[in-house]
Amino acid sequence: MERFLVGIEDVDARLEHPRRCGMTEMRSPCYSVMGPRYIQDILETNEQFIDGLKFKGGSASLMPKSFLKEIADMAHQHGMYMSTGGWAEHMLMKGPSAFKQYVQECKDVGFDTLELNTDFLNFQEDDLLRLIRLIKNEGLKAKPQLDVSIGDALSLRDLQTEMDALIKRAERLLEAGADMIMFDSDGITKGVDEWRTDLVAKMIGRLGLQKIMFEADEPESVQWFVSKYGPGVNLFVDHSHIRNLECLRTTASWTGIMDTSLYHHMHHQFRWKLHILSHGLSHMSLRHTSRPKMGLIELQ
């Protein structure tokens, strides 16, 4: 891809698929109505920024197979994967044969990743591990979702115990072959009085960035994750946040900025300078910044 701005090779390298970290998963038709042409426009204009599409909340079950196959073909043409989101747990309630049929249909339609809401299932851990192996044997990727709704009223010791149990469960699922662990925004940045930044720090400290993904359903949480953990954090976001997320990733990548206040200071300062330049104020002299990769012009 020939970029509009040149001289930022480190950013170009980030745009190559497939990525092992710094992945962006986009919410497919769920809260918003999207037809094939709308989705095609999003994929064509954001191809380098999106790694996968996810049908959250069983939304895929409301759509014709022909539509899903068409979207899967689009995604694959643009180097993206397609994920089921949560729905497997409903099929499991109908029995093992219904679940096996569901896995096969997901494969036939073109899904690449199958999610399991492990806490909704309330299965024994050995059963979950068998489900992961079944999914993997069909050639699909397994992505368990863990519930992080830990009570605020717990004592510090009990809270620590629950956090450790949650992370140990994630570790065992990864050891069993899970490709990624999904953490919903509920209990972290949504439905809580204060964001559970302590829990996020512990998860990333124990599990690393590569094998876990967080839902960031608001611009503020998108911004916080990148400013705190850099461009390598894996995030699941709405399609309307794709460009904003990539701008934040890029800024963190070529400036090393890991603080949102600094990012906004630089962003507003840059916009002010562009305004001055656009009005042709000749009494100001210009000089290039000492960071040539940024390609910025500073006023003096």
N, C-alpha and C positions, 0 to 999 in steps of 0.2 A: 504493500500500500504506500502510495506517495502522499506524504503528509503535507498539510498546509504550512506548518512551521517546520523548519529543518534544524539540524544540529542538536537534537535531543535523542541520541541513539539509545540511551538507557530506557527512555519511555517507549521507543519503538520495540525494544526487546520484550517489554512487558506485554505487548499486544499479541504475541504469538500464541496460537493454540496448539496443543492443549496445555493448560497451565496446571501446575501441581499445587499452587497456593495463590492467594490473591484472586480467587474465583468469585464471579458474580453470577448468581442464579436469579432469574427473573420470574416474577409471578405471571403465569399465563392466565387466560380468561377465567376470572373468579368474581372479583368485585366489579370489574369493568367488563363491558360487552366488547369483544374483539372478534372481528371476522378475519378470514385468511388474508385479505388485502391489507388490513391494518397491521396484522402481525408481520406480514412480509415487509411493510415499510419500516417497522421497528427493527427487524433483523438486518435489513439492508443498510440502514443508516447507523446501526450500532454493533455491527458484526464483531468488531475487534474488542468490544467491551463486555460482551455477554458470553458466558460459558455454558449455561444451561437454562431450560425452561421448566417450570414446575407447575403442575395443576393442583393447587392447594384445595384442601377440604372436600375431596371427592368430586370436584367440578368436572373431571373428565367423564364421570359416569352419566352426566347429562347430555353428552355430545355424541353425535353419530361416529361410528368407526371411521367412515370415509373422511370426516373432518380431522380426526386425530391423526390418521395416516398422512394427510396432506400437511399438517403442522409438523409432524415428525420428519417428513421429507425435507421441508424448509429448514428445520433446525440442523439436520445432518449436512445439508448443502452448505451451511454457514459454519460448520465445524463445531456445533453445539450438541449437547445431549438433551434428552427429554426425561423428566422425572414424574412419577405418578402423584407425588404428594400423599397425604394420608387417605387411604381407602381400604387398604389390605385388611385392617382390623375388622371391618364390617363383613368381608368375605370369610374371614376365619370363624365368625360366629355361625356360619352356615355349614361348617365342617371342613375337614382336610381336602376332600375332593373338590369343593367349590374354590378353595384357595389355590389348589394346583391349576385348576382351569383359569383362574384369574391371572396367575403368573404367566401361563402360556399365551393368553390373550394380550397381555401387556407386551410380551415379546413380539407377537404377530403384528400388533398395531405400530410398533416402532419405539416403544419406551426403552430407555437404556438403564434407568435407575428405578428401583422400587423402594418406597419408604415404608417403614413400620413404626407406628406409634406405640412404642413398647409399653408405656404406662397405661394406655387405654385398654390394651390387651389383658393386662394383669396376669401374664403367663409366668410360669416358672422359668428361670434363666436357661435351663437346659433346653426347654421347648423353643425359646427365642433363638438359641444357637442353631438348632435344627432348621428353623425357618430360614435363617441366613444362609446355611449351606444349600438348602433347596433352591433359593433364589440364585445363588452363585452357580449352581450346577446347570441352570437354564441359560447361563451366559449373561445374566443381568447383574448390575451392581446393587448391593444392599446398603440402605441408608436408614438405620434406626434413628428415631426421634425420641429424646429423653425429656421427661417433665422436670422442670427446675423450680416448681412452685414449692419452695421451702418456707414454712411458717415463720413469720416475724416474731412470734411470741416465744419461740424456743430460747432456752438458755444458750449461752455462748458455747458450752461444751456439747450440747445436743445439736446445735447448728453445725459445729465442726464435724460431728459424727455423720450427719446427713450429707454434708458436702463431700466428705471422703467416700461415703457409700455410693453416691451418684457418680463420682469420677472413677471409682474402681469398676463400677458396672460398665461404664464407657470403655475402659481399658480392656475388659474381658470380651466385649463385643468386637472391638477392633482386632483382638488376638484371634477371634473366631472367624475373621474374614470380612467383617463389615468394612466398606470402603470409605465411609464418612459417617460422622455422628452429627445429627441435626439438633440444635437447641432453639426452641421456639422463643419468641419475645416475651410470652407470658411468664411472669415470675422473675424476669430480668429487667426489662425496660418497660414492660406493660403490665398493668394491674397491680402495681406496687407503689407505695408512698415514696420510696427512694430507690433509685436504680441499684441493682445488686452488682455493683462493680467489683466487690470483693470476690464474688462467686466466679465472675468472668476471669478475673486475674488468676484464680486458683485453677480453673479449667485449662487455660492456655499454658500456665506454668507446668502442669502435669501432662497434658495431652499434646501440647504444641499447636501450631497454627494449621498445619497441613491437613489434618484429619478431622477437623471440626468446622462446623458452619453455624453462624448465628443469623437469626431473623432480625432485620432492622427495618421496622415498618414506618418509621418517621424520619424526616430529614435530620433531626437532632441526634437520633441514635446512630444513623449512618455516619454522621460527622464525628461522633464520639469514638466509635470503633476504629476508624481510620486514623484519627489524630492520636489515639492512645496506643494502637498496636501496629500502625503503619500500613502500607499498601498490600501486605501479604495476608491480611485477614480475609477469610471467606465469608461472604454475606449473601443473604437472600433478601431481595428488595422488590418493591413494586416497579413496574416498567417506567413510571414517571420519575424515578430516582436514578435511573441508569447513568445519565450524563453527569449529574451532580456527583455521584459516587466516583466515576472515573476521573473527574476533575480533582477530587480530593485525593485519590490514589496517586495521580500524576504529580500533584503539588508535593505530597509527602515524599514521593520518589526522587524528584530532582532538586528539592530544597532541604530535605531531611527534617522538615517541620513536623513536629508531633504535638502541636498544641493549637486548638481551634482559634484562640484569640490572635495568635501570630498569623495564622492563615488568613483570617478576615482582615487584619491590619494590612497585610501585603496585598490582598485582593482589592481593597478599597483604594489603597495608595496607587496601585497600578491603573485602576480605572480613572483616577484623577489625572494621572499623567497622560493617559490617552486622550482625555478631554482637553487638556492643555495643548497637546500636539495637534489635535483636530482643528483647533481654532487658530493655529499658526502664530503663536506668540513668539515672534522672532527675537525678543529681548532676552530670552532664556537660552543659555547654551546647553548642549547635550553632550553626554559622554556615555560610552558603553560600560555596562557593569563589569566587574571583575569575574563574574560567573558566566562565561560565554554560553554554557549549555542552556541557561535560562532564556537567552535571547531577549532580555528586557533592556529598556533604555531608561536611564536615570537622569533626573533633572538636577542641576547644581546652580 
